[in-house]
Amino acid sequence: MDADLVKLSTSVGTVLQARGLVLATAESCTGGWVAQVVTHTAGSSAWFDRGFVTYSNAAKTGQLGVATEILENHGAVSLATAEAMAVGALKNSNALISLSITGIAGPAGGSPDKPVGTVCFAWCLDQEAPLSSCRHFAGDRESVRRQAVIHALETLVERVSARTVP
């Protein structure tokens, strides 16, 4: 793991521990890369509960409880799906905060409305509505996935750090 990801792993652990939060992840296009980054830090079991890799729609529905209507009406790569994944990760874990990622890393699979590099994210704190956003990343499959991991974790650190109470 490169130095930037190691530093990010440490930052995630520091901010989560300071707020007494435990994280769960729900990943699609990143295939567990976020979980790999956060568990790189020794002692991460104190602030990381579990990661769901829900690459298929069936996995999103079966493991996270994403409603088939959401997938049919919005698609797997959408704010609605990312939000449902984040909520499902909380409901199916012992975590107090979650993040989710779903996107099109390429090289194929894009459309005019959702080109390759489109990635949707959600972050959900227990008892609160999820916050979500979509981004477009340039580059090849590996680059899109790496940028998605970094964005998800940097945003998590920013949002948790901005909280004045746990």
N, C-alpha and C positions, 0 to 999 in steps of 0.2 A: 504494500500500500504506500502511495506516495506521501510526502511530507504534508501537503495541503490537506489531504483527507485525514491524516493522523491528527493534525491540529484541530480540524473540525470535529472529530470524534471527541477529543478532550473538551472542547468548548461545549458541546452538547451535554456531556456528562456533568460538567461543572454547573451549568445553568439549571439543569433538571434537579440535581442534588440540592442546590441552594434553595429551590422552591418546593422541595419535597414531592416532586412529580416523577411518575413512572410512565415510560413511553411504550406504545404499541405502534407498529407500522403495517400498512396495507399497500403492497406494491404490485403493479402489473408490469409495465414496460421495463422497469429497472430490475426485475427478477430477484429481489432480495439484496441488492447492492447496498441499500440504506442500512439494512440490518447488519450486513457485513461491516460497514464503516463504524456504526455505533458500538458493535461488540468488539472492535479492535482494542478498545481501552480496557485494561484490566480493571475488574470491579464493576463492569457495566451491568451486572445482574442486579445491582442496587437501584438502577434507574431505567433498565430496559426489561420489559416483560416478555414480549414475543413479537414475531413478524409473520405476517400472512403474505404469501406469494400467490396471488389470485390472477393468473395470466388469462385464463379462459373466463367467458361469461358465466359458465356453470360454476366455476370456483367462486366468482364474486357473489353469486346468489347463494351457493351452498355454505361457504365458510363465513361470509360477512353479512348475509341477509339482504343484499342489494335486490330490490324488487325488479322482477322481469319487466315491468312496465317502464321503469326508469331506463333500462338498457334498450328496450324497444323504441321508446319515444325520444331518447336523447343520445343513445349510442354509448359504447364503452368508454370513449374518450369525450368526456363532458364534465362540466362543473357538477351537475346533478349526480353523476356516477362517483366522482371523486368525493363528494360530500357524503354520499351513502356508504362508501367504503370506509371513510374515517369514522363515521358513527358506528358502523358495524365492527370495526376494530376495537372500539371502546367497549361495546356491548359484549364482545366475545373474548375479553381479556380482563386482567386485573389492573390495567393501566388507568391513569387519570388524564392522559393526553395522547392524542394519536396524530399521525400524518398519513396521507395517502397520495399515491402517484399512479396515474393512468395516462398512457400516451401512445404516440406512433413514432417509434424510434427509426423505422426504415430498415432496409432501403425502399421497401414497397409498402403499400397499405394506406397511403395518403389519398386525399380527395381535394377538390378545389376548396371546400369548406374547412377541411381539416388536413392540411398538408403534412407531409413527413416533417417531424420536428415539433409537432403540436403536443404539448404535455399539460395535463390538468392536475392540480394539487388541491388538497384540503388539509386543514389543521383543525383539530377539535379538542377542546378542553371539556372535561366532564361537566355536565349540566349546562353547557353553553352551545349555541348554534355554531356549526362549523364555519370557518372562514375559508374561502377558496379563490383560486385564480388559475388562469390558463396562460401559458407562455409558449413562445415559439423559439426553438433553438436550432442553430445552423450546424452543419457538419455531418459526419457519418454516424452510423448507428452507435458506436462506442462513445463518440463525443456527445451526442444527444443524451444518452443515458447518464453519462458522468455529470453533465451540466444539470440534469434534472435532480440527481442526488445532492449536488452541492446547493442548488436553489432550495430544495426541500429542507435541508438541515440548517442552512443559514437563516432562512425565514423562521424556522422553529426557534432558533436561538434568539433572534430579534424579538419575536412575539413573546416568548417566555421572559426574556430580560426586561421587557417593557412593563410587565405586570408588577404592581406594587404589593400584591398579596399572593400567596400560593393558590 
